Amino acid sequence: MSMIHFVGGEKGGVGKSVLSRLLSQYFLDNAMPYIGLDADQSHPTLSRYYLDYTRPINLDHFESIDQIMELALENDCNILIDLPAQSERFLDRWIEENGVIEMCEEMGIKLAYWYAVDSGPDSVKLLDNFLTKYNDQFTVLVAKNQGRGSDFSNIEALPQLQNSDRESMPLYQFYIPALHTSTMQKIEKLGLSFWAAANLKDSEVEHLGIMERQRSKVWVNKVHQTLGVLLSYL
């Protein structure tokens, strides 16, 4: 059975692409069949770090977005879509005009939306709107990115998160711990996958120092433990 994972969040700079890369690395490390789709036309981050496993889609055109369902039906795997900021209106139109949720139910395809947030007031408002709009149409996993803030009390105070026992689809929340800032900046600068960040030490290729690799390895392992638990619920 295929599963579609949307990774989004309307606000920019909250760590959507980092979350997409962490999920991609989890699928690869655990030999879980996976296809990545990069919907960010201006900054195609997932394609940069996981090029061999990722293809572009254009949210402006149904014919391009339709790949999501076609791939899910043709392959027994995880389909991961890295969404850009302010993309909900495109996704809404595709879902509503094509009856995507009903089609997934009919075909036995699972849907999950990984919603990344920082600790700012904009994230609170946008997440509230999203949860109100989609109510219990599919599983939502709220990723509180500690690399973009430390106090998520306003997020956690949202009524939907206070009572996550929804009628049909579950709602989860979890933390993405912060990685040491200069280490993350170096990973970004060198364009390393999270596997390469933790393991690459070829003298002919630019790589992280030994302790930077160790920090990356510990961080990825910590996040992957959390992702493993969450994925077991889906």
C-alpha positions as CSV (number, residue, x, y, z in Angstrom):
1,M,0.0,0.0,0.0
2,S,1.4,3.4,-1.0
3,M,1.4,6.4,1.3
4,I,1.5,10.0,0.3
5,H,3.4,12.4,2.6
6,F,2.9,16.1,2.0
7,V,5.6,18.2,3.8
8,G,4.5,21.8,4.1
9,G,3.6,24.8,6.2
10,E,2.5,28.1,4.7
11,K,5.2,30.2,6.4
12,G,8.7,30.4,4.8
13,G,11.8,29.5,6.7
14,V,10.3,27.1,9.2
15,G,12.3,24.0,8.1
16,K,10.0,22.3,5.6
17,S,12.9,21.2,3.4
18,V,14.9,20.0,6.4
19,L,12.0,17.9,7.4
20,S,11.7,16.5,3.8
21,R,15.4,15.7,3.8
22,L,15.1,13.9,7.2
23,L,12.2,11.8,6.0
24,S,14.0,11.0,2.7
25,Q,17.1,9.9,4.7
26,Y,14.9,7.8,7.0
27,F,13.3,6.0,4.1
28,L,16.7,5.3,2.4
29,D,18.4,4.2,5.7
30,N,15.6,1.8,6.4
31,A,15.3,0.5,2.8
32,M,11.7,1.8,2.5
33,P,10.8,2.3,-1.2
34,Y,10.4,6.0,-1.7
35,I,10.0,8.6,-4.4
36,G,10.6,12.3,-3.8
37,L,8.7,15.1,-5.6
38,D,10.1,18.7,-5.3
39,A,7.3,21.3,-5.8
40,D,9.5,24.3,-5.0
41,Q,10.2,25.9,-8.4
42,S,12.4,28.8,-7.1
43,H,14.4,26.8,-4.5
44,P,14.3,23.1,-5.3
45,T,16.1,22.0,-2.1
46,L,15.1,18.3,-2.1
47,S,16.3,17.9,-5.6
48,R,19.7,19.4,-4.6
49,Y,20.3,17.0,-1.8
50,Y,18.6,13.8,-3.0
51,L,18.7,14.2,-6.8
52,D,18.8,10.5,-7.6
53,Y,15.5,10.0,-5.8
54,T,13.6,13.2,-6.6
55,R,11.8,14.6,-9.6
56,P,10.2,18.1,-10.0
57,I,6.4,18.8,-10.1
58,N,4.7,22.1,-10.9
59,L,1.8,23.1,-8.7
60,D,0.5,25.4,-11.3
61,H,-0.5,22.5,-13.6
62,F,-2.8,19.7,-12.7
63,E,-1.1,17.5,-15.3
64,S,2.1,17.8,-13.3
65,I,0.5,17.4,-9.8
66,D,-1.3,14.3,-11.1
67,Q,2.0,12.5,-10.9
68,I,1.4,12.1,-7.2
69,M,-1.6,9.9,-7.6
70,E,-0.2,8.1,-10.7
71,L,3.0,7.2,-8.8
72,A,1.1,6.1,-5.7
73,L,-1.1,3.8,-7.8
74,E,1.7,2.4,-9.9
75,N,4.2,1.8,-7.0
76,D,3.9,0.3,-3.6
77,C,6.0,3.0,-1.8
78,N,6.2,6.3,0.1
79,I,5.6,9.4,-2.1
80,L,7.1,12.4,-0.4
81,I,6.2,15.9,-1.7
82,D,8.3,18.9,-0.6
83,L,6.0,21.9,-0.8
84,P,7.0,25.5,-0.9
85,A,5.6,28.2,1.3
86,Q,2.2,29.7,0.4
87,S,1.3,26.6,-1.7
88,E,-1.9,25.6,0.1
89,R,-4.2,27.3,-2.4
90,F,-2.7,25.2,-5.2
91,L,-3.0,22.0,-3.2
92,D,-6.5,22.9,-2.1
93,R,-7.7,23.3,-5.7
94,W,-6.1,20.0,-6.8
95,I,-7.5,18.1,-3.9
96,E,-11.0,19.6,-4.1
97,E,-11.5,19.6,-7.9
98,N,-10.2,16.0,-8.3
99,G,-11.8,14.4,-5.2
100,V,-8.3,13.3,-4.2
101,I,-9.2,12.3,-0.6
102,E,-12.2,10.2,-1.7
103,M,-10.0,8.6,-4.4
104,C,-7.3,7.7,-1.9
105,E,-9.9,6.1,0.4
106,E,-11.3,4.1,-2.5
107,M,-7.8,3.0,-3.7
108,G,-6.5,2.3,-0.2
109,I,-3.8,5.0,-0.3
110,K,-2.9,6.6,2.9
111,L,-2.4,10.4,3.2
112,A,-0.3,12.3,5.8
113,Y,0.5,16.0,6.0
114,W,3.7,16.9,7.9
115,Y,3.2,20.5,8.9
116,A,6.4,22.4,9.9
117,V,6.2,25.4,12.3
118,D,8.5,27.8,14.1
119,S,7.6,29.5,17.4
120,G,6.3,32.7,15.9
121,P,2.7,34.1,15.9
122,D,2.4,33.7,12.1
123,S,2.9,29.9,12.4
124,V,0.2,29.8,15.1
125,K,-2.4,31.5,12.9
126,L,-1.5,29.6,9.7
127,L,-1.6,26.2,11.5
128,D,-4.9,27.1,13.1
129,N,-6.4,27.9,9.7
130,F,-5.0,24.7,8.2
131,L,-6.4,22.5,11.0
132,T,-9.8,24.2,10.8
133,K,-9.9,23.8,7.0
134,Y,-8.9,20.1,6.9
135,N,-10.5,19.1,10.2
136,D,-10.1,15.3,10.1
137,Q,-9.7,14.6,6.4
138,F,-6.2,13.2,6.8
139,T,-3.5,12.5,9.3
140,V,-1.6,15.7,10.4
141,L,1.8,15.6,12.1
142,V,2.9,19.0,13.5
143,A,6.7,19.4,13.4
144,K,7.9,22.0,16.0
145,N,11.3,23.0,14.7
146,Q,13.6,23.9,17.6
147,G,16.1,25.2,15.1
148,R,13.6,28.0,14.6
149,G,12.5,28.7,18.1
150,S,12.3,27.3,21.6
151,D,8.9,28.3,23.0
152,F,6.0,26.6,21.3
153,S,3.4,27.2,24.0
154,N,1.2,29.2,21.7
155,I,1.2,26.4,19.1
156,E,0.5,23.8,21.9
157,A,-2.4,26.0,23.2
158,L,-4.3,25.7,19.9
159,P,-7.7,24.0,20.7
160,Q,-7.1,21.3,18.0
161,L,-3.8,20.3,19.7
162,Q,-5.4,20.4,23.1
163,N,-7.8,17.7,22.0
164,S,-6.2,15.6,19.4
165,D,-8.7,12.8,19.6
166,R,-10.3,13.5,16.3
167,E,-13.2,11.4,14.9
168,S,-11.3,9.6,12.2
169,M,-7.8,10.8,11.3
170,P,-5.2,11.3,14.1
171,L,-3.2,14.4,14.9
172,Y,0.3,14.2,16.2
173,Q,2.9,16.8,17.3
174,F,6.6,16.4,17.8
175,Y,9.9,18.3,18.0
176,I,12.7,18.5,15.6
177,P,15.7,19.2,17.8
178,A,18.1,22.0,16.7
179,L,21.4,21.0,15.2
180,H,24.5,23.2,16.1
181,T,24.1,26.2,13.9
182,S,27.5,26.3,12.2
183,T,27.3,22.6,11.5
184,M,24.0,23.0,9.8
185,Q,25.3,26.0,7.8
186,K,28.3,23.9,6.6
187,I,26.0,21.1,5.5
188,E,23.9,23.6,3.5
189,K,27.0,25.2,2.0
190,L,28.5,21.9,0.9
191,G,25.2,20.6,-0.4
192,L,25.5,17.4,1.7
193,S,22.8,14.8,2.2
194,F,22.3,14.0,5.9
195,W,24.0,10.6,5.2
196,A,27.0,12.4,3.7
197,A,27.1,14.9,6.5
198,A,27.5,12.1,9.1
199,N,29.7,9.7,7.1
200,L,31.6,11.3,4.2
201,K,35.3,11.7,4.9
202,D,36.9,11.2,1.5
203,S,40.0,13.4,1.3
204,E,39.1,14.3,-2.3
205,V,35.7,15.7,-1.4
206,E,34.9,18.6,1.0
207,H,33.3,17.2,4.1
208,L,32.7,18.0,7.8
209,G,35.2,17.6,10.5
210,I,35.2,14.6,12.8
211,M,33.1,16.3,15.6
212,E,30.8,17.9,13.1
213,R,30.2,14.5,11.6
214,Q,29.5,13.1,15.1
215,R,27.1,15.9,15.9
216,S,25.3,15.3,12.6
217,K,25.1,11.5,13.3
218,V,23.7,12.0,16.8
219,W,21.2,14.5,15.6
220,V,20.0,12.4,12.6
221,N,19.7,9.4,14.8
222,K,17.7,11.3,17.4
223,V,15.2,12.6,14.8
224,H,15.0,9.2,13.1
225,Q,14.0,7.6,16.4
226,T,11.1,10.0,16.6
227,L,10.2,9.5,12.9
228,G,10.2,5.8,13.3
229,V,7.7,5.9,16.1
230,L,5.4,8.3,14.2
231,L,5.6,6.3,11.0
232,S,4.6,3.2,12.9
233,Y,1.4,4.9,13.8
234,L,0.4,5.7,10.2
